[in-house]
């Protein structure tokens, strides 16, 4: 009986330790910039600036992943949580103020 319990514990150990590492890697400024360019923002300097503003806005990684995903939606804001949607709105104002002159 004791041997069976030890064997079961040893077999379960790799499975249980693998469960803790499923977190997706953080979205980078380069990924976000590329996604913005792929979605129609053709000026690379403007896309880089906008991506940095979104990263600095404090959005969650889940929210940033929604932004870089290729999912098509009538309104991508519907896919964001309430907190992230507010941060996107604030970031858009900052982008208009700070980045548009960079992209000119």
N, C-alpha and C positions, 0 to 999 in steps of 0.2 A: 504494500500500500504506500509506504513511504517513498519507494523508488518511483512509483507512478506519479506521485505528486511532484517530485523533483523533476522528473522528465517533462511533465506538463508545464511546469514553470519555465524550464529551459526552452521549450518549444514556443511558449507564448512571449518570451522576452524580446526576440527580434520584431515580432508583430507589434507589440506595445510600444517599443522605442521608435518604430517607423511612423507611428501615428502622430508624434509630436512635430514632425518636420514638414507638414503639408502647407505651411504658409507660403503664399506666392511672394516672389521677390518684389521689392519696392519699385514703383514706377519711376523712371528716371526722366530728367529734363529732355534728354535726347529722344526718348520714346514718345513723350508727349508732343514735342516739337514736330517729329516726323508724322505723328497722327494728325496734328493740325494741318500740316502741309498736304497730307494725303486727302484730307477732307475739304480742301479748297483754299487754304491760306497759303498762297504761292510765294510770298516774300519770306525767305528763310530767317532773316534778322527779326522780322516781326513775329514769326512763329516761335523763335527761340525766346524772345522777350516775353511773349504771352505764356509760354510753357513755364518759365521761371516764376511769373506772377501767380499762376495756378498752384505751383508747388509751394510757394511762400504763403499762400492764402490759408493754409492749415486744413485743406480738404483731407478727408480720410483716404487711405489707399484704395478702398472699395470705390469711392467716388472717382478717383483718378483712373482706376481701371475701367470704369464705365466710359470715361472720356476717350481712352485709347482703344476701346473695343470697336469692332467693326459692325456692331449691332445697329441696325437701322430702326429708327423709331420716329414717329411724327414729332415727338417732343422729348429729346433726350433727358430734359430736366425731370421728367416723370420717373426716370430710372434712378435718380439721385435721392438720397434722404433729405429731409427738411434742412438739416444743418449744412449739408454740402451744397444744396441749391442756393442758400443764402450766401455762402462763400463764393460760389460761381458769380452771382450777381455783383458782389463787391469787387471780385477780381476783374470782371468785365469793365467796370468803371475805371479801375486802375489801369487796365490795358489801354483803354481809350485815352487816358491822360498821359501815361508814361511811354507806351510802346508805339503808338501810331507815329510819333515823330521819329522814332528809331527806324521804322519801316519805310519812311519817306525817302 
